[in-house]
């Protein structure tokens, strides 16, 4: 599990690095990656943009604002292991993307990693309640203390900010925390034949 966690955290860092590379490329003459790979509501011609839109950003300030919370919250989710992190990311991206596709203004591309950020936030909070393990509860408390105010981002507040991505990303994180299997303690047999217990992380 330790190796899985390290791999997952490196995956988070790699995803963030990819976002910066794409934004740098997008500044080159003639490049409009955010327009090409952004998610447009009610446009059924490019369903794959559900997965590409989180990697695109409108500009460097937009990307900079998402970078630290993505790295921190993503790493906290990655602490559960590579498989769980990837499944959580997929669930959040799809639920957030579908919400944006259904409820955003048609024709306007939506880009940014904030849907994933809100999904990771929702996942870490609900996981602490569901798992009831010390480490998950500590993570939940720290996330609420440092990022709790971001919950207001699920409400319409500022023009040009996709509250739809925030709201449905958060819902996607809750779904992932609830739907993915709990890490239960598993019973084993000791060499002497007696029942023994061991922790399966």
Wavefront OBJ file of the C-alpha trace (Angstrom):
o trace
v 0.000 0.000 0.000
v 2.906 2.376 0.715
v 4.155 2.040 -2.879
v 0.600 2.557 -4.159
v 0.312 5.789 -2.191
v 3.623 7.086 -3.500
v 2.604 6.258 -7.070
v -0.751 7.983 -6.574
v 0.845 11.149 -5.178
v 3.266 11.198 -8.112
v 0.231 10.856 -10.386
v -1.300 13.965 -8.787
v 1.935 15.883 -9.365
v 2.082 14.610 -12.955
v -1.491 15.715 -13.634
v -0.735 19.191 -12.302
v 2.443 19.365 -14.386
v 0.415 18.423 -17.464
v -2.007 21.287 -16.763
v 0.890 23.744 -16.704
v 2.363 22.318 -19.903
v -0.991 22.623 -21.682
v -1.407 26.211 -20.498
v 2.075 27.110 -21.719
v 1.306 25.558 -25.095
v -1.992 27.454 -25.167
v -0.091 30.768 -25.073
v 1.658 30.014 -28.367
v 0.358 31.795 -31.486
v -2.660 30.089 -33.019
v -3.214 27.706 -30.095
v -6.667 27.620 -28.484
v -6.591 24.447 -26.420
v -9.219 25.698 -23.989
v -11.609 26.217 -26.903
v -10.845 22.863 -28.500
v -10.834 20.716 -25.375
v -13.234 22.634 -23.135
v -16.640 21.174 -22.325
v -19.592 22.809 -24.085
v -23.091 22.344 -22.707
v -25.500 20.420 -24.911
v -22.803 19.688 -27.488
v -22.889 15.928 -28.085
v -20.155 15.973 -30.734
v -17.246 15.737 -28.275
v -18.180 13.715 -25.159
v -14.483 13.100 -24.428
v -14.132 16.731 -23.333
v -15.595 15.604 -19.997
v -12.118 14.206 -19.333
v -10.019 16.877 -21.054
v -11.719 20.037 -19.739
v -10.231 19.712 -16.201
v -6.729 19.925 -17.708
v -7.453 23.190 -19.562
v -7.563 26.678 -18.038
v -8.596 30.098 -19.237
v -5.295 31.732 -18.235
v -2.391 31.446 -15.811
v -4.184 33.140 -12.870
v -6.998 30.615 -13.294
v -4.509 27.742 -13.256
v -2.538 29.217 -10.364
v -5.702 29.488 -8.272
v -6.446 25.795 -8.800
v -2.909 24.450 -8.464
v -2.341 24.433 -4.693
v -5.767 23.048 -3.659
v -5.545 20.457 -6.445
v -2.135 19.333 -5.243
v -3.079 19.278 -1.546
v -6.541 17.717 -1.782
v -5.522 15.400 -4.594
v -2.602 14.114 -2.514
v -4.926 13.502 0.435
v -7.159 11.389 -1.796
v -4.051 9.675 -3.184
v -3.189 8.636 0.372
v -5.870 5.957 -0.117
v -3.843 4.371 -2.911
v -3.472 4.544 -6.671
v -6.568 2.556 -7.609
v -8.912 4.472 -5.337
v -7.466 7.792 -6.440
v -7.949 7.018 -10.137
v -11.499 5.765 -9.608
v -12.363 8.811 -7.512
v -10.927 11.123 -10.157
v -12.890 9.373 -12.912
v -16.168 9.482 -10.970
v -15.709 13.156 -10.077
v -14.747 14.141 -13.636
v -17.762 12.366 -15.138
v -20.327 13.610 -12.590
v -18.951 17.155 -12.734
v -18.827 17.052 -16.528
v -22.385 15.783 -16.879
v -23.602 18.501 -14.505
v -21.805 21.166 -16.530
v -23.113 19.699 -19.799
v -26.705 19.753 -18.561
v -26.877 23.033 -16.672
v -24.329 25.449 -18.168
v -24.924 28.017 -20.883
v -24.814 26.265 -24.287
v -21.898 27.144 -26.549
v -19.620 28.509 -23.831
v -16.649 26.227 -23.045
v -16.087 25.300 -19.409
v -12.503 24.558 -18.381
v -10.520 24.137 -15.195
v -9.605 21.682 -12.457
v -11.938 23.203 -9.868
v -14.503 20.440 -10.428
v -11.855 17.911 -9.393
v -10.823 20.109 -6.457
v -14.375 20.236 -5.113
v -14.714 16.500 -5.726
v -11.590 15.733 -3.730
v -12.896 18.021 -0.991
v -16.215 16.159 -0.827
v -14.472 12.788 -0.909
v -12.079 13.510 1.961
v -14.851 14.903 4.174
v -17.319 12.052 3.668
v -14.616 9.381 3.768
v -13.719 10.429 7.304
v -17.328 9.880 8.360
v -17.724 6.556 6.534
v -14.363 4.931 7.281
v -14.164 6.093 10.927
v -10.430 5.434 10.956
v -8.160 7.794 12.853
v -6.133 8.905 9.834
v -9.252 9.592 7.753
v -10.882 11.555 10.576
v -7.737 13.649 11.052
v -7.614 14.349 7.308
v -11.311 15.284 7.336
v -10.841 17.733 10.215
v -7.802 19.356 8.591
v -9.607 19.687 5.249
v -12.611 21.317 6.909
v -10.383 23.734 8.857
v -8.288 24.840 5.884
v -10.747 24.466 3.001
v -14.183 24.444 4.612
v -15.145 27.876 3.282
v -14.798 26.679 -0.299
v -18.174 24.940 0.065
v -19.795 28.290 -0.770
v -18.370 27.883 -4.260
v -21.169 25.446 -5.102
v -23.553 28.415 -5.222
v -23.858 30.914 -8.102
v -21.788 33.920 -7.066
v -19.516 35.375 -9.754
v -20.071 35.653 -13.512
v -17.700 33.437 -15.458
v -17.173 31.007 -12.568
v -18.722 27.586 -13.133
v -20.638 26.855 -9.959
v -22.046 23.878 -11.870
v -18.584 22.283 -12.027
v -18.098 23.002 -8.322
v -21.475 21.637 -7.228
v -21.443 18.483 -9.316
v -17.754 17.903 -8.635
v -18.563 17.985 -4.924
v -21.454 15.581 -5.479
v -19.139 13.313 -7.481
v -16.708 13.235 -4.558
v -19.500 12.252 -2.174
v -20.595 9.507 -4.562
v -17.038 8.169 -4.816
v -16.576 8.149 -1.029
v -19.883 6.313 -0.573
v -19.684 3.909 -3.510
v -16.071 2.740 -3.351
v -15.499 -0.242 -1.025
v -14.547 0.477 2.542
v -11.135 -0.621 3.764
v -12.270 -3.242 6.254
v -10.222 -5.179 8.778
v -9.973 -8.774 7.596
v -9.913 -11.871 9.757
v -7.058 -14.303 9.330
v -5.859 -17.622 10.709
v -2.794 -17.685 12.934
v -0.224 -20.433 12.400
v -1.576 -22.203 15.488
v -5.049 -22.404 14.005
v -6.676 -19.752 16.216
v -8.570 -16.858 14.746
v -6.425 -13.768 14.452
v -6.984 -10.323 13.049
v -4.928 -8.140 10.765
v -5.503 -4.763 9.186
v -6.015 -4.609 5.432
v -5.238 -1.027 4.396
l 1 2 3 4 5 6 7 8 9 10 11 12 13 14 15 16 17 18 19 20 21 22 23 24 25 26 27 28 29 30 31 32 33 34 35 36 37 38 39 40 41 42 43 44 45 46 47 48 49 50 51 52 53 54 55 56 57 58 59 60 61 62 63 64 65 66 67 68 69 70 71 72 73 74 75 76 77 78 79 80 81 82 83 84 85 86 87 88 89 90 91 92 93 94 95 96 97 98 99 100 101 102 103 104 105 106 107 108 109 110 111 112 113 114 115 116 117 118 119 120 121 122 123 124 125 126 127 128 129 130 131 132 133 134 135 136 137 138 139 140 141 142 143 144 145 146 147 148 149 150 151 152 153 154 155 156 157 158 159 160 161 162 163 164 165 166 167 168 169 170 171 172 173 174 175 176 177 178 179 180 181 182 183 184 185 186 187 188 189 190 191 192 193 194 195 196 197 198 199 200 201
